[in-house]
Amino acid sequence: MTLLDFFRRPPAPRRYARLLMRMLARHHAEEPVRFDAQGFRLLVGADGGHVINLHNLYAEYCAAGRQERVRQLARVLALVQRAELPAGFAEVRARLMPVLRGRGMAEYLRLTELDKARQPASGFLLLPFSSDTILTLMVDGEQSMQSFRSEQLAQWGVSVDEALAAAMDNLRDATVDRVVQVERGVFAGDWNDVYDSSRLLLPDLAHRIAGANPLAMAPARGTLLLASGNDTDAVRAMVALAQRIADTESRPVSALLYRYQDGRPVAHVPDDAPARSALDSLGRQYLYGDYAAQKETLDELHEREGSDLFVASYKVMRDTASGIAYSMCSWTRGVDALLPRTDRVALVDLDDEHMRELIVVPWDALHAACGELMQPVPDAWPARYRVTGFPELALARALALPARG
């Protein structure tokens, strides 16, 4: 297909997105752009915080004539130049919306903003929410969402609490009881407006849909699941559905199960063993993704600093005898390393690059016995430990797990 052909007939949706990405790469090389095929949108910036929804733009492009298509592409380029936010809070108040994001995104931003002295350059507005999730605010637009930094609130003359209260009011105003029952006793949000997962923040909604004891999950952006905590089978089905979503979704939010306490969602550990085991497995999968996503960034930082610090991988394995899944990392003698926090550690004793001994030990037992060799990295999430030296082999053998799985 020639460029002239492209302007004569409507392209397939993916080809339209690719054309936009090529144009953006030429004119805005400083802004990384990713195509979210499932959401049919472009995510602009290192944080993906500037979102350009393509549904309406694509329909407009297909209906337009040749000259109008050229003008439309120019308008899309202008969208990437983030609009200047209103100077006053009154002008932006009705457009603020609360957004939940995986905590790994916040850590990615922290790492990408580090200078050579490893000090954060500046901060996005990222509020703690749960152990694996953060809450942020965005300015909603007709075709895009725009994030902003903490200092913007000072320029508006409002506190974080005031801005968050306005965003919550907007979310409630945009929410009617639009859910579908996807399995017996399991309900999923059907708003399809990119704020489905944000509605985890609305306890009244959860109670109306799932009764007096609602449990909720937000495994991915734009996904909210609800079930009654009094229905064990429904809770199991909800966790299983969250796992299936995690297997295919590239925009994870939280692996946690939430209940509502004093009007706020808080992490919940169910009494039911199968549901608890499934949640543990889901948590390992999310941690695997976060650790893996950060490894490349950390490797680049260490290379730029001239450091030989090795970033160990987080691995998920399964015991062949019991069928129980677990996480594991490797600690090698003589290697200066960062270890992820795992269930087990493989201690590797080398002699001239040949392995003399491999000893697998539980993390908790190893840390209790030689924690002085395992220093937690400040501010890191998920947790990482800087290891120095190497455990005594006699001690390690005494702690070793049976050689299986």
Secondary structure, DSSP 8 states (H G I E B T S, - for coil): --HHHHHHS---HHHHHHHHHHHHHHH-TTS-EEEETTTTEEEESTT--EEEE-HHHHHHHHHS-HHHHHHHHHHHHHHHS-----SSHHHHGGGEEEEEEEHHHHHHHHHHTB-TT--B---B--EEEETTEEEEEEEE-SSEEEE-BTHHHHHHT--HHHHHHHHHHHHHHT----EEEEETTEEEE---SS-TGGGGG-HHHHHHHH-SSEEEE--BTT--EEEETT-HHHHHHHHHHHHHHHHH-SSB-----EEEETTEEEE---S-HHHHHHHHHHHHHHHHHHHHHHHHHHHHHHHHHT---EE---EEEE-TTT--EEEEEEEETT--EEEE--SEEEEEEEETTEEEEEEEEEHHHHHHHHGGGEEE-TT-SS-EEEE-S---HHHHHHH---S--
